[in-house]
Amino acid sequence: MYFKNGIDFVKNLNGAFNLVICDKGKDLIHLATDRFGLRPLNYIVTGSGSYVAVRAQDVLAMSNRKNELNQQTLYNL
């Protein structure tokens, strides 16, 4: 659906979802969650890569930055 309709295809999705689309042809990464935000996405971009997960703790664990969770910043996202 993405390659046919572009990112606007998410407007037709129903239910709770998260998705990550890596479009290498356009050098883009799309992150999307349902319109109610039932399953929020957390991400971090580091010099060694980008990490995405539902739980902030998991993102930090994957990036080896466990001790850098800033609760104030997290709540402001």
C-alpha positions in Angstrom: 0.0 0.0 0.0 2.8 2.4 0.8 4.5 2.2 -2.6 1.2 2.7 -4.4 -0.3 5.5 -2.2 2.6 7.0 -0.3 2.5 7.6 3.4 -1.0 8.9 3.2 -2.2 5.2 3.2 -2.1 5.4 7.0 -5.2 7.6 7.0 -7.1 4.5 5.9 -5.9 2.2 8.7 -8.1 1.4 11.7 -7.3 -0.1 15.1 -4.2 0.1 17.3 -0.9 -0.1 15.4 2.7 1.0 15.1 4.6 0.9 12.0 8.1 1.7 10.7 8.7 2.0 7.0 12.3 2.3 5.7 12.2 3.7 2.2 15.7 3.3 0.9 14.8 4.7 -2.5 13.8 8.1 -1.0 16.3 7.8 1.9 13.4 8.2 4.4 12.1 6.4 7.5 8.5 6.8 8.5 7.2 6.2 12.0 3.5 6.0 12.6 1.1 5.1 15.4 -2.6 4.9 15.6 -4.6 8.2 15.8 -5.3 7.6 19.5 -1.7 7.0 20.5 -2.6 3.7 22.2 0.9 2.3 21.5 3.3 5.2 21.6 6.7 5.0 19.8 9.9 6.0 21.3 13.1 6.5 19.3 16.7 7.6 19.7 19.2 8.6 17.0 22.8 8.1 17.9 26.1 8.1 16.0 25.9 4.3 15.7 22.3 4.1 14.5 18.6 4.7 15.1 16.5 2.7 17.5 12.7 2.4 17.8 10.6 0.6 20.4 7.3 0.9 22.3 9.0 1.2 25.7 11.6 4.0 26.2 13.7 1.7 28.4 14.0 -0.8 25.5 15.3 2.0 23.1 17.9 3.0 25.6 18.9 -0.6 26.3 19.4 -1.3 22.5 21.5 1.8 22.1 23.7 1.1 25.2 22.5 4.3 26.8 20.5 2.9 29.7 21.5 5.6 32.2 20.5 8.5 30.0 16.7 8.4 30.4 15.5 11.9 31.0 12.0 11.7 32.3 11.2 15.4 31.7 12.2 15.2 28.1 10.3 11.9 27.7 7.1 13.5 28.9 7.5 16.5 26.6 7.6 14.4 23.4 
